[in-house]
């Protein structure tokens, strides 16, 4: 519940920032235009994200005959969660990772790399796939798309302001213009990343409830973190980083955590261990 409330507050702040910047820089017409362009781009990605992402990483769809272990685990977890069976894919990549995509539980897909299948035992793999199904169940892809739409519109208005060199409310004050044109898009990005981290935290208890394996997921995250330092995903697009269970862009520290799509690995593991200890 706390994570849901935090997500709602962050989305509200993002919306208020968008409305304020629209009025300050481009007025109602500029705000509507920027939002329309950003919405069109992001909702196209929302409806076709599964096909686009799976194709980029050369994922192959598998079934019970070609990948019985993974498909059996996902099938059991989907049944436990009361969800339709998603499509299951394997990525030909040695870097251990997994993700979920699709616009709804009825149009969902889960994918795992060959690296994570080789690295994890059944309990750990169940923890990972339960976590991914929790993202689907919570409709986190929709939440992320809305956040990306608003943040993208804010960034677009910031660029408009820099090109035009004027603002309806900042007048001839160049400092106010720079703060609005540069500061607001940066703030929007920080909020968007915070929403992503919050949804990652929320998927942990949901995934543990589905799989019954909070310790399994904790072990998997620790293994992934250690193995992930050996290399990154092939064909990685940094815009997809938020989708993966383990951040494929390793080494996020200090102030740069504000722009990270994932919470610190140590904190994720600590919370999962606490859940397991509490039964």
Beta strands, then each sheet from edge to edge (+ up, - down):
strand 1: 60-61
strand 2: 87-91
strand 3: 98-101
strand 4: 109-113
sheet 1: 1+ 2- 4- 3+
end
